[in-house]
Amino acid sequence: MQDGLPLPRRFYAIGAISFGTALIIIDGGVANVALPTIARDLHVGSSAVVSIVTIYQLTLVMLMLPFAALGERIGLKRMYQLGQLVFTIATLLCFFAKSLPFLLIVRAAQAIGAAAALSLSSALLRQIYPSKQLGRGLGINSVVVTSAAAAAPTLGGLVLAIAPWPWVFASAIPFALMSLALGFALPNPAPRDEPFDVVGAVMCAAMFGLIIGGLESAVHGNSPVISAAIVGLGLFVATKFVQRERGEAKPILPIDLLAQPVLALSVIGAFAAFTASMTLLISTPFRLHDLGFTAAEIGAAIAPWPLTNMVVAPLAGWLSDRIPAGVLGGVGMAISITALTLLATMPADPSYFQIAWRMALCGSGFGIFLPPNARLIIGSAPRERAAAAGGLVSTVRLVGQTTGATLVAALLALGVGAGNVPPMVAAGLALIAGVCSLARLRPSIRNPSQAETRDDIPTLRQTR
């Protein structure tokens, strides 16, 4: 079996994935800047217009794992490019949105296309890079994600300054066109001739939709009884879904992968890390606003996080091909815990520099943890389950980020979301991630007999 794509085809394929990833990340963040303008033009309230973001995130979470399973059956390349095509068409429909309900339908369609592509990007990266360079590839992809997330608000502001709000969504179309143009170089592994579990896919989507939707409903002050009922129904569906998946050879919810202790610990650690990072990033603007910082100053104070991450993430990815992920993850979370504690104990009237270097230190810690953690999950799964592992990584990231946003909303409702409580909560979550990472170094967790039989993992110690 060929290990990675040959040069120069590999470079074209990397470009296709990079533009595709940037497309999805930018579209997910660029809408935030346009929300006040959309609310004014469509004559809706501020609380209602936030649903433009919520429906996009929720649709992504609901469809990530089902699309990963579907992609294995119809072909990774075909599914990836079909998703981008759906996204592009849905984006063009934004120009015809004259009401909030229609725009919400369009945003859901955009999320469907984005989920189809994002769920398979990690599996395609595993096919693109030689196994000895997989960590480096995931590090580069982390830089693309961080850069796109950092650029999205600025891009949205620039577009709004010269054009109506539909052009904010259209600003991502060039990335889709570039990715589609370079898509000829993407690997095209043979699809699996197996039936698709439609019932399982529906149950998976319902599980995430009901649980997350119910929690969001509770945080935003809706009827606690109804919210609890929605969450309860979601937990019931989850129980039945897991029971059903146990009988499947290649389940949509990859419980076969989660049965491996090293992967289960990696997933728990990733969830805790993404929740911690989002908790801090969403709460910090509120804290700085109360301290008298302007919007521009707040953005400048947070900017060191993604800027540092852009440098650290590829280095961590490169190191993950040589140093056990458990070691790198432990070091990364130790740095993050220190930085989060320093952020919680800042002076009452901090200067820009006092905030910036703490944010940079925190960003570097998460940058050291996340790429090696993703490399372990994706690289340790059998090749025929690469799409499921990649979908799991993306789903955990989205669920963690959504949980972080919900957690901040709850802390704000309790009156403690704009102070030092969120960074302390984030430090506790980072501690959980660090413990999970270090636990993977135990011989009983490593599961060496399984790793040694994999032809895609260069050396056993790389997965530890």
C-alpha positions as CSV (number, residue, x, y, z in Angstrom):
1,M,0.0,0.0,0.0
2,Q,1.3,3.4,-1.0
3,D,2.3,5.6,2.0
4,G,1.2,9.1,1.2
5,L,0.8,10.8,-2.2
6,P,3.9,11.3,-4.4
7,L,5.3,14.8,-5.0
8,P,4.2,17.2,-6.5
9,R,0.6,15.8,-6.3
10,R,0.9,15.9,-2.5
11,F,1.3,19.7,-2.6
12,Y,-1.8,20.2,-4.7
13,A,-3.8,18.0,-2.4
14,I,-2.5,19.9,0.7
15,G,-3.7,23.1,-1.0
16,A,-7.1,21.6,-1.7
17,I,-7.5,20.6,2.0
18,S,-6.2,23.9,3.3
19,F,-8.5,26.0,1.2
20,G,-11.4,23.7,2.1
21,T,-10.6,24.0,5.8
22,A,-10.3,27.7,5.6
23,L,-13.6,27.9,3.8
24,I,-15.5,26.2,6.6
25,I,-13.7,27.9,9.5
26,I,-14.1,31.4,8.0
27,D,-17.8,30.8,7.2
28,G,-18.4,29.7,10.8
29,G,-16.9,32.9,12.3
30,V,-17.5,35.6,9.7
31,A,-21.2,35.8,10.4
32,N,-20.7,37.0,14.0
33,V,-19.6,40.4,12.8
34,A,-22.7,40.8,10.5
35,L,-25.3,39.9,13.1
36,P,-26.3,43.5,14.2
37,T,-26.6,44.5,10.5
38,I,-28.7,41.5,9.6
39,A,-31.0,42.1,12.6
40,R,-31.5,45.7,11.5
41,D,-32.1,44.8,7.8
42,L,-34.4,41.9,8.5
43,H,-36.2,43.7,11.3
44,V,-35.6,41.1,14.0
45,G,-34.4,41.2,17.6
46,S,-30.8,40.6,18.7
47,S,-31.7,37.4,20.5
48,A,-33.4,36.0,17.4
49,V,-30.6,36.8,15.0
50,V,-28.1,34.8,17.1
51,S,-29.9,31.7,15.8
52,I,-28.0,32.3,12.6
53,V,-24.9,31.1,14.4
54,T,-26.6,28.5,16.6
55,I,-28.2,26.6,13.8
56,Y,-25.0,26.4,11.8
57,Q,-23.1,25.0,14.8
58,L,-25.8,22.6,15.8
59,T,-26.2,21.2,12.2
60,L,-22.5,20.6,12.0
61,V,-22.4,18.7,15.3
62,M,-25.4,16.6,14.3
63,L,-24.1,15.5,10.9
64,M,-20.4,15.1,11.4
65,L,-20.3,11.4,12.3
66,P,-23.1,10.3,9.9
67,F,-21.3,12.0,7.0
68,A,-18.0,10.4,8.0
69,A,-19.7,7.0,7.7
70,L,-21.4,7.9,4.5
71,G,-18.1,9.1,3.0
72,E,-16.5,5.8,3.6
73,R,-19.2,4.2,1.5
74,I,-19.5,6.6,-1.5
75,G,-15.9,7.7,-1.6
76,L,-13.9,10.3,0.5
77,K,-13.0,12.5,-2.4
78,R,-16.5,12.5,-3.9
79,M,-18.2,13.3,-0.6
80,Y,-15.7,16.0,0.2
81,Q,-16.2,17.8,-3.0
82,L,-19.9,17.3,-3.0
83,G,-20.0,19.0,0.4
84,Q,-18.1,22.0,-1.0
85,L,-20.5,22.2,-3.9
86,V,-23.5,22.2,-1.7
87,F,-21.9,24.9,0.5
88,T,-21.2,27.1,-2.5
89,I,-24.8,26.9,-3.9
90,A,-26.3,27.5,-0.4
91,T,-24.0,30.6,0.0
92,L,-25.3,32.1,-3.3
93,L,-28.8,31.7,-1.9
94,C,-27.9,34.2,0.8
95,F,-28.4,37.0,-1.7
96,F,-32.1,36.0,-1.9
97,A,-32.7,36.0,1.8
98,K,-35.3,38.6,2.7
99,S,-36.5,37.0,6.0
100,L,-34.9,35.3,8.9
101,P,-36.6,31.9,8.4
102,F,-35.3,31.7,4.8
103,L,-31.8,32.7,6.0
104,L,-31.8,30.0,8.7
105,I,-32.7,27.4,6.0
106,V,-29.8,28.7,3.9
107,R,-27.4,28.5,6.9
108,A,-28.5,25.0,7.7
109,A,-27.8,24.1,4.0
110,Q,-24.4,25.7,4.3
111,A,-23.7,23.6,7.5
112,I,-24.8,20.4,5.7
113,G,-22.1,21.1,3.0
114,A,-19.5,22.1,5.6
115,A,-20.2,18.9,7.6
116,A,-19.7,16.7,4.6
117,A,-16.3,18.2,3.9
118,L,-15.1,18.8,7.4
119,S,-15.9,15.2,8.5
120,L,-13.5,13.8,5.9
121,S,-10.6,16.2,6.0
122,S,-8.6,14.3,8.6
123,A,-9.1,11.0,6.8
124,L,-7.9,12.6,3.6
125,L,-4.9,14.1,5.4
126,R,-3.9,10.6,6.5
127,Q,-4.0,9.5,2.8
128,I,-2.1,12.6,1.7
129,Y,0.9,12.5,4.1
130,P,3.3,9.6,4.6
131,S,2.7,8.1,8.1
132,K,6.0,9.5,9.3
133,Q,4.8,13.0,8.5
134,L,1.2,12.8,9.7
135,G,1.8,14.9,12.8
136,R,3.4,17.6,10.7
137,G,0.4,17.6,8.4
138,L,-2.0,17.9,11.2
139,G,0.1,20.7,12.6
140,I,-0.1,22.6,9.3
141,N,-3.9,22.0,9.3
142,S,-4.1,23.5,12.8
143,V,-2.3,26.6,11.5
144,V,-4.9,26.9,8.8
145,V,-7.7,26.5,11.3
146,T,-6.2,29.1,13.7
147,S,-5.4,31.6,10.9
148,A,-8.9,31.3,9.4
149,A,-10.5,31.8,12.8
150,A,-8.4,34.8,13.5
151,A,-9.0,36.3,10.1
152,A,-12.8,35.8,10.0
153,P,-13.8,38.8,12.1
154,T,-11.5,41.1,10.3
155,L,-12.6,39.9,6.9
156,G,-16.3,40.3,7.9
157,G,-15.7,43.8,9.0
158,L,-13.9,44.8,5.8
159,V,-16.7,43.3,3.7
160,L,-19.4,45.1,5.6
161,A,-17.5,48.4,5.2
162,I,-18.0,48.3,1.4
163,A,-20.8,45.9,0.7
164,P,-24.2,44.6,1.9
165,W,-24.2,41.8,4.5
166,P,-24.9,38.9,2.0
167,W,-21.4,39.5,0.7
168,V,-20.0,38.5,4.1
169,F,-21.1,35.0,3.5
170,A,-20.0,35.1,-0.2
171,S,-16.5,36.1,1.0
172,A,-15.8,32.4,1.6
173,I,-16.7,31.3,-2.0
174,P,-13.2,31.9,-3.5
175,F,-11.8,29.4,-1.0
176,A,-14.4,26.8,-2.2
177,L,-13.5,27.4,-5.8
178,M,-9.8,27.1,-5.2
179,S,-10.3,23.9,-3.2
180,L,-12.5,22.4,-6.0
181,A,-10.0,23.4,-8.6
182,L,-7.2,21.7,-6.8
183,G,-9.4,18.7,-5.9
184,F,-8.1,16.6,-8.8
185,A,-5.0,15.8,-6.7
186,L,-7.0,14.5,-3.7
187,P,-6.6,10.8,-2.9
188,N,-9.5,8.7,-4.0
189,P,-9.5,5.4,-2.0
190,A,-12.1,2.9,-3.1
191,P,-15.5,3.3,-1.5
192,R,-16.8,0.4,0.7
193,D,-19.6,-1.5,-0.9
194,E,-21.7,-1.7,2.3
195,P,-25.2,-0.5,3.1
196,F,-25.5,2.8,5.0
197,D,-27.2,2.7,8.4
198,V,-29.9,5.3,7.9
199,V,-31.6,4.6,11.2
200,G,-28.3,4.9,13.0
201,A,-27.5,8.2,11.3
202,V,-30.9,9.6,12.3
203,M,-30.4,8.5,15.9
204,C,-26.9,10.0,16.0
205,A,-28.2,13.4,14.7
206,A,-31.1,13.3,17.1
207,M,-28.9,12.5,20.1
208,F,-26.6,15.5,19.5
209,G,-29.5,17.8,18.5
210,L,-31.7,17.1,21.5
211,I,-29.0,17.2,24.1
212,I,-27.2,20.3,22.9
213,G,-30.5,22.0,21.9
214,G,-32.0,21.3,25.3
215,L,-28.9,22.7,27.1
216,E,-28.9,25.8,24.9
217,S,-32.6,26.3,25.7
218,A,-32.0,26.1,29.4
219,V,-29.2,28.6,29.4
220,H,-31.2,31.1,27.4
221,G,-33.9,31.2,30.0
222,N,-36.6,29.1,28.4
223,S,-38.9,26.8,30.4
224,P,-36.6,24.6,32.6
225,V,-39.2,21.8,32.5
226,I,-39.3,21.8,28.7
227,S,-35.5,22.1,28.5
228,A,-35.0,19.2,30.9
229,A,-37.5,17.1,28.9
230,I,-35.6,17.8,25.7
231,V,-32.3,16.8,27.3
232,G,-33.9,13.7,28.9
233,L,-35.2,12.6,25.5
234,G,-31.8,13.2,24.0
235,L,-30.2,11.0,26.7
236,F,-32.8,8.3,26.1
237,V,-32.0,8.3,22.4
238,A,-28.3,8.2,23.2
239,T,-28.8,5.1,25.4
240,K,-30.7,3.3,22.7
241,F,-28.3,4.5,20.0
242,V,-25.2,3.2,21.9
243,Q,-26.9,-0.2,22.5
244,R,-27.7,-0.4,18.8
245,E,-24.2,0.5,17.7
246,R,-22.7,-2.2,19.8
247,G,-24.0,-4.7,17.3
248,E,-22.5,-3.0,14.3
249,A,-19.2,-4.1,12.8
250,K,-18.4,-0.5,11.7
251,P,-20.6,1.8,13.8
252,I,-21.4,5.4,13.0
253,L,-20.6,6.3,16.6
254,P,-17.1,4.8,16.7
255,I,-17.5,2.9,19.9
256,D,-15.1,0.3,18.5
257,L,-12.4,3.0,18.6
258,L,-13.5,4.4,21.9
259,A,-13.2,0.9,23.4
260,Q,-9.4,1.4,23.1
261,P,-8.3,3.1,26.4
262,V,-5.6,5.2,24.7
263,L,-8.2,6.6,22.2
264,A,-10.9,7.1,24.9
265,L,-8.5,9.1,27.0
266,S,-7.5,11.2,24.0
267,V,-11.1,12.0,23.2
268,I,-11.9,13.0,26.8
269,G,-8.7,15.1,26.9
270,A,-9.6,16.8,23.6
271,F,-13.2,17.6,24.8
272,A,-11.8,19.1,28.0
273,A,-9.2,21.1,26.2
274,F,-11.6,22.5,23.6
275,T,-14.2,23.4,26.3
276,A,-11.5,25.1,28.3
277,S,-10.2,27.2,25.4
278,M,-13.6,28.3,24.3
279,T,-14.6,29.1,27.9
280,L,-11.7,31.5,28.1
281,L,-11.9,33.0,24.6
282,I,-15.7,33.8,25.0
283,S,-15.5,35.1,28.5
284,T,-12.4,37.3,28.1
285,P,-14.1,40.0,26.0
286,F,-16.7,40.5,28.7
287,R,-14.1,40.8,31.4
288,L,-12.0,43.3,29.4
289,H,-15.0,45.3,28.5
290,D,-15.8,45.7,32.2
291,L,-12.2,46.8,32.8
292,G,-12.8,49.7,30.2
293,F,-11.1,48.2,27.1
294,T,-12.5,49.2,23.7
295,A,-13.5,46.6,21.1
296,A,-10.3,47.2,19.2
297,E,-8.2,46.9,22.4
298,I,-10.0,43.7,23.3
299,G,-9.3,42.2,19.9
300,A,-5.6,43.2,20.2
301,A,-5.3,41.6,23.6
302,I,-6.7,38.3,22.5
303,A,-4.7,38.2,19.2
304,P,-1.5,36.8,20.8
305,W,-3.4,33.5,21.4
306,P,-3.9,32.6,17.7
307,L,-0.7,34.2,16.6
308,T,1.3,32.1,19.0
309,N,-0.7,29.1,18.1
310,M,0.3,29.6,14.4
311,V,3.9,29.1,15.3
312,V,3.6,26.4,18.0
313,A,1.0,24.1,16.4
314,P,3.2,23.0,13.4
315,L,6.2,22.6,15.6
316,A,4.1,20.4,18.0
317,G,2.8,18.4,15.0
318,W,6.4,17.8,13.8
319,L,7.5,16.8,17.3
320,S,4.5,14.4,17.6
321,D,6.1,12.2,14.9
322,R,9.1,11.8,17.2
323,I,7.9,12.3,20.8
324,P,5.1,10.4,22.6
325,A,1.8,12.4,22.5
326,G,1.3,11.7,26.2
327,V,4.5,13.7,27.0
328,L,3.7,16.6,24.7
329,G,0.1,16.8,25.9
330,G,1.2,16.8,29.6
331,V,3.7,19.6,28.9
332,G,1.1,21.6,26.9
333,M,-1.5,21.4,29.5
334,A,1.0,22.3,32.3
335,I,1.8,25.5,30.4
336,S,-2.0,26.2,29.9
337,I,-2.8,25.6,33.5
338,T,-0.1,28.0,34.5
339,A,-1.2,30.6,32.0
340,L,-4.9,30.3,33.0
341,T,-4.1,30.7,36.6
342,L,-2.1,33.8,35.8
343,L,-5.0,35.2,33.8
344,A,-7.4,34.5,36.7
345,T,-5.0,36.4,39.1
346,M,-4.2,39.4,36.9
347,P,-3.9,42.8,38.5
348,A,-7.2,44.7,39.0
349,D,-6.1,47.2,36.3
350,P,-4.0,45.2,33.9
351,S,-2.0,46.7,31.0
352,Y,-2.1,45.4,27.5
353,F,1.2,43.7,27.9
354,Q,0.1,42.0,31.1
355,I,-2.8,40.4,29.3
356,A,-1.0,39.7,26.0
357,W,1.9,37.6,27.3
358,R,-0.5,35.5,29.4
359,M,-2.7,34.9,26.3
360,A,0.3,34.0,24.2
361,L,1.5,31.5,26.9
362,C,-2.0,30.0,27.1
363,G,-2.2,29.7,23.3
364,S,1.1,28.0,23.1
365,G,0.0,25.4,25.7
366,F,-3.1,24.4,23.8
367,G,-1.0,24.5,20.5
368,I,1.4,21.9,22.0
369,F,-1.5,19.7,23.2
370,L,-4.0,19.5,20.3
371,P,-2.1,18.5,17.1
372,P,-0.3,15.5,18.8
373,N,-3.6,14.5,20.4
374,A,-5.4,14.5,17.0
375,R,-2.4,12.7,15.4
376,L,-2.8,9.9,18.0
377,I,-6.5,9.5,17.4
378,I,-6.3,9.5,13.6
379,G,-3.0,7.6,13.3
380,S,-4.0,4.8,15.8
381,A,-7.2,3.9,14.0
382,P,-7.2,1.2,11.3
383,R,-7.0,2.7,7.8
384,E,-10.6,1.5,7.0
385,R,-11.8,3.5,10.0
386,A,-9.8,6.7,9.3
387,A,-12.9,8.6,8.3
388,A,-14.7,7.6,11.5
389,A,-11.6,8.7,13.5
390,G,-11.5,12.0,11.6
391,G,-15.2,12.6,12.1
392,L,-14.7,11.8,15.8
393,V,-11.9,14.5,16.1
394,S,-14.1,17.1,14.4
395,T,-17.2,16.2,16.4
396,V,-15.3,16.4,19.7
397,R,-13.9,19.8,18.7
398,L,-17.3,21.2,17.9
399,V,-19.1,19.7,20.9
400,G,-16.3,21.0,23.2
401,Q,-16.6,24.5,21.7
402,T,-20.3,24.5,22.0
403,T,-20.1,23.3,25.6
404,G,-17.6,26.1,26.3
405,A,-20.0,28.7,24.9
406,T,-22.9,27.2,26.9
407,L,-20.8,27.2,30.0
408,V,-19.9,30.9,29.6
409,A,-23.6,31.7,29.1
410,A,-24.5,29.9,32.3
411,L,-21.7,31.7,34.2
412,L,-22.8,35.1,32.8
413,A,-26.4,34.3,33.9
414,L,-25.1,33.5,37.4
415,G,-23.2,36.9,37.4
416,V,-19.7,35.4,37.5
417,G,-18.9,35.1,33.8
418,A,-17.0,38.4,33.5
419,G,-14.4,37.9,36.3
420,N,-11.8,35.4,37.2
421,V,-14.1,32.4,37.5
422,P,-14.1,31.4,33.8
423,P,-10.2,31.1,33.6
424,M,-10.2,29.1,36.9
425,V,-12.9,26.8,35.4
426,A,-10.8,26.5,32.3
427,A,-7.7,25.7,34.4
428,G,-9.7,22.8,36.0
429,L,-10.7,21.5,32.6
430,A,-7.1,21.8,31.4
431,L,-6.0,19.7,34.4
432,I,-8.4,17.0,33.3
433,A,-6.9,17.1,29.8
434,G,-3.4,16.9,31.2
435,V,-4.2,13.9,33.4
436,C,-5.8,12.1,30.5
437,S,-2.7,12.8,28.4
438,L,-0.2,11.6,31.0
439,A,-2.3,8.5,31.7
440,R,-1.6,7.3,28.1
441,L,2.0,6.7,29.1
442,R,1.1,3.8,31.3
443,P,2.0,0.5,29.8
444,S,-1.4,-0.9,30.5
445,I,-3.0,1.9,28.4
446,R,-0.6,1.9,25.5
447,N,-1.9,-1.4,24.1
448,P,1.4,-2.2,22.3
449,S,0.3,-5.5,20.8
450,Q,-2.3,-3.6,18.7
451,A,0.0,-0.7,17.7
452,E,2.8,-3.0,16.6
453,T,0.5,-4.6,14.0
454,R,-0.3,-1.3,12.3
455,D,1.6,-0.6,9.1
456,D,0.7,3.1,9.2
457,I,2.4,3.9,12.6
458,P,6.2,4.2,12.1
459,T,7.2,3.3,15.6
460,L,5.3,2.2,18.7
461,R,6.4,5.1,20.9
462,Q,5.0,7.7,18.5
463,T,1.4,6.8,19.6
464,R,2.1,6.9,23.3
